[in-house]
Amino acid sequence: MNASRSSPPETKPPASTAPNDPSANYAYDGTFYRYIQDGAVRSARVIAPLVVDRLGTSSLLDVGCGAGAWLSEYRKLGVQPCLGVDGDYVKAADLLVPQETFIARDISLPFDLMERFALVQCLEVGEHIETAASGTLVANLVRHGDCILFSAAIPGQGGENHINERPYEFWRALFAEHGYMPYDFLRPLLRRAKEVEIWYRHNVMLYVAASRHGTLPVEVSQSRVPDNEPIANVCSPLYRMRTAILAGLPVSWLSHLAILKHRSILLSRMVRGQR
């Protein structure tokens, strides 16, 4: 499905600084973005080709795109148009894609770009918005396409400012309100892909409008999660034990632990790079 597009992206007004905007609530520093970006690039190099190959993705909207790590990989695969939406706290100087492909919006508030895309993507973003805005986020996604590649942190996953960690069924119910069903075709392909961040391997799901089921490739259509079955938890027993422990800790504690982890890993990468 091609995007319906009448004109090139215009310069957008600054995003709202409403209470749900991370720039208004929480100050993410450069360490957060560097850590997330490194993992996103490595993961996108594996996942984006799989998605394009299976779905024939011809256009993309990445909601919560950050600096555009995923967009940059899809662009290399020839996906056009390839646009990203995120808050105005993302600095133009940090973008990995042309500035005209980035649109500033508060994704926790309703927005409409007046076009639809072959694929809408929103990966590991939902946990950073207020719970009350979860339905708005999903509505924003389905407004722009019939196929949604989605993942969000599960309870106890832990991370910086994870204020909305929810089980798979929470998001599934929100998509179901719009007639979108889950397909679990990617996680089996990523099970042994250690270069892909573990949260993508655990959480990524494709949600598709019911009217599009018959148009999906067989490999994808056969992966539909039956209505009477839950989305499987593919985490290892050890990881489940970890999430059970972390789920009981305050968000502020988990944020502090995540910051320490980010700095430690970035320092380790820096040292290795100097050898």
C-alpha positions in Angstrom: 0.0 0.0 0.0 1.5 3.4 -1.0 1.3 6.5 1.1 -1.2 9.1 -0.2 0.8 12.3 -0.3 -0.2 15.6 -1.9 2.9 17.7 -1.1 6.4 17.5 0.5 6.5 17.8 4.3 6.2 21.3 5.4 8.0 22.9 8.3 5.9 22.1 11.3 5.3 24.3 14.3 7.0 23.4 17.6 5.4 20.5 19.5 3.2 21.2 22.4 4.8 21.2 25.9 1.7 19.6 27.4 2.2 17.7 30.6 2.7 14.4 28.7 5.5 15.8 26.6 8.8 14.2 27.9 10.5 17.6 27.5 8.0 19.0 30.0 8.2 16.2 32.5 11.6 14.6 32.3 14.9 15.8 31.1 16.6 13.1 28.9 20.3 13.8 28.5 22.7 13.0 25.8 23.7 9.7 27.5 20.2 8.4 27.1 20.0 9.2 23.4 23.5 7.9 22.6 22.8 4.6 24.3 19.4 4.2 22.7 20.7 5.2 19.3 23.5 2.7 19.3 21.2 -0.2 20.1 18.5 1.0 17.7 21.0 1.1 14.8 22.2 -2.4 15.4 18.7 -3.7 15.8 17.3 -1.9 12.7 20.0 -3.4 10.5 18.6 -6.8 11.3 14.8 -6.0 11.6 14.3 -3.5 8.8 15.3 -5.9 6.0 13.1 -8.6 7.4 10.1 -6.3 7.5 10.7 -4.9 4.0 11.2 -8.4 2.6 8.1 -9.9 4.2 5.7 -7.0 3.9 7.1 -5.2 0.8 7.1 -1.9 2.8 6.9 1.0 0.3 6.5 3.9 2.8 7.0 4.4 6.5 6.0 6.6 9.4 8.1 6.1 12.6 6.2 7.6 15.6 8.6 8.3 18.4 11.6 8.2 16.0 14.1 10.0 18.2 17.1 11.0 16.1 16.0 8.7 13.2 18.1 5.6 13.7 15.4 3.3 12.3 14.5 5.8 9.5 18.1 5.8 8.3 18.1 2.1 7.9 14.7 2.0 6.1 15.9 4.7 3.8 19.0 2.6 2.8 16.5 -0.1 1.7 14.7 2.3 -0.6 11.6 2.9 1.5 10.2 6.3 0.4 8.5 8.4 1.8 10.1 7.7 5.1 9.1 10.1 7.8 9.5 10.4 11.6 7.5 12.1 14.3 8.7 13.0 17.8 8.8 15.8 20.2 10.6 19.1 19.6 13.1 18.1 22.2 14.9 16.2 19.4 17.6 18.5 18.1 18.0 19.0 14.4 21.8 18.7 14.8 21.4 15.2 16.2 19.2 13.8 13.4 20.6 10.9 11.3 18.2 11.7 8.5 17.4 14.9 6.5 15.7 17.5 8.6 12.7 17.7 6.3 11.8 14.1 7.1 11.3 14.9 10.8 8.0 16.3 12.0 7.8 17.7 15.5 4.7 16.7 17.4 3.7 15.7 20.9 2.8 12.1 20.2 0.8 11.8 23.4 -1.7 14.3 21.9 -3.9 13.7 18.8 -2.2 14.5 15.5 -3.1 13.9 11.9 -0.6 14.2 9.0 -3.4 13.8 6.5 -1.8 10.8 4.8 -1.4 7.0 5.2 1.6 4.8 5.0 2.3 1.2 4.1 3.8 0.7 7.6 3.6 2.8 10.8 6.2 1.9 13.4 6.3 2.7 17.1 9.0 0.8 19.0 9.7 1.1 22.7 7.9 4.4 23.0 4.6 3.6 24.9 6.3 3.1 28.2 7.5 6.8 28.2 4.0 8.3 28.0 1.4 8.7 30.7 -1.0 5.8 31.0 -4.0 8.1 30.2 -2.4 8.9 26.9 -2.0 5.3 25.7 -5.3 5.2 23.8 -4.4 8.5 22.1 -1.0 7.1 21.0 -2.7 4.0 19.5 -5.3 6.2 17.8 -2.5 8.3 16.3 -0.9 5.1 14.9 -4.0 3.6 13.3 -4.9 6.9 11.8 -1.9 6.7 9.6 -1.9 3.1 8.4 -3.3 -0.4 8.3 -0.1 -2.1 9.4 1.5 -1.1 12.7 4.9 -2.5 13.9 4.7 -2.0 17.6 6.6 -2.8 20.8 6.5 -1.3 24.3 8.1 -2.3 27.6 6.5 -5.0 29.7 6.2 -4.6 33.5 9.6 -5.0 35.1 11.6 -4.4 31.9 13.1 -1.4 33.5 14.5 1.7 31.8 14.9 5.4 32.1 11.5 7.1 32.8 9.5 4.0 32.1 6.3 5.4 33.6 3.9 3.2 31.6 5.2 -0.4 31.5 2.2 -2.6 30.5 1.6 -6.3 29.6 1.1 -7.2 25.9 -2.7 -7.6 26.4 -3.0 -4.0 27.5 -1.9 -2.7 24.1 -3.7 -5.5 22.3 -7.0 -4.4 23.7 -6.4 -0.8 22.6 -5.6 -1.9 19.0 -8.7 -4.2 19.1 -10.9 -1.2 19.7 -9.9 -0.1 16.2 -10.2 -3.5 14.6 -6.5 -4.3 14.5 -5.3 -7.9 15.2 -1.8 -9.1 16.4 0.6 -11.1 14.2 3.7 -12.7 15.8 5.8 -13.3 12.7 9.0 -11.4 13.7 9.8 -12.7 17.2 10.6 -16.3 16.0 13.0 -14.8 13.4 14.8 -12.8 16.1 15.1 -15.4 18.8 18.8 -16.0 18.2 19.7 -12.5 16.8 21.9 -11.4 19.7 22.8 -8.2 17.9 19.2 -7.1 18.3 18.3 -5.5 21.6 16.5 -7.9 23.9 13.4 -5.7 24.2 12.7 -5.8 20.5 13.2 -9.6 20.5 10.7 -9.9 23.3 8.1 -7.3 22.5 7.8 -6.6 18.8 4.4 -7.4 17.3 2.6 -6.5 14.0 -0.9 -5.2 14.3 -3.0 -5.2 11.1 -6.5 -4.0 10.3 -8.9 -6.9 10.0 -9.8 -5.9 6.5 -6.2 -6.4 5.4 -5.8 -10.0 6.6 -6.4 -11.5 3.2 -3.7 -9.3 1.6 -0.9 -10.5 3.9 1.8 -12.9 2.8 1.1 -16.5 4.0 4.1 -16.5 6.4 2.7 -13.4 8.1 -1.0 -14.3 8.0 -0.3 -17.7 9.6 1.3 -16.0 12.6 -2.0 -14.3 13.7 -2.5 -14.7 17.4 -5.9 -16.4 17.9 -8.5 -14.3 19.6 -8.9 -16.8 22.5 -5.1 -17.0 23.2 -2.8 -14.5 24.9 0.3 -13.1 23.2 3.0 -15.5 24.3 5.7 -14.4 26.8 8.9 -15.5 25.1 11.2 -14.2 27.8 13.6 -16.8 29.4 12.8 -18.0 33.0 15.8 -15.9 34.2 14.5 -12.8 32.5 11.0 -13.4 33.9 12.5 -13.6 37.4 14.3 -10.3 36.8 11.1 -8.6 35.6 9.2 -9.9 38.6 11.7 -8.3 40.9 12.0 -5.0 39.1 8.3 -4.6 38.6 7.9 -3.8 42.3 10.5 -1.0 42.3 9.7 2.7 42.0 10.1 4.3 38.6 12.7 6.8 40.0 14.9 3.9 41.2 14.7 2.1 37.9 15.5 5.3 36.1 18.6 5.8 38.2 19.7 2.2 37.6 19.2 2.7 33.9 21.2 5.9 33.8 24.1 4.1 35.5 23.8 1.2 33.1 23.8 3.6 30.1 27.0 5.4 31.3 28.8 2.2 32.1 28.1 0.6 28.7 29.0 3.8 26.8 32.2 4.0 28.7 33.0 0.4 28.0 32.4 1.0 24.2 34.6 4.0 24.3 37.5 2.1 26.0 37.2 -0.8 23.5 37.3 1.7 20.7 40.5 3.2 21.9 42.3 -0.2 22.0 
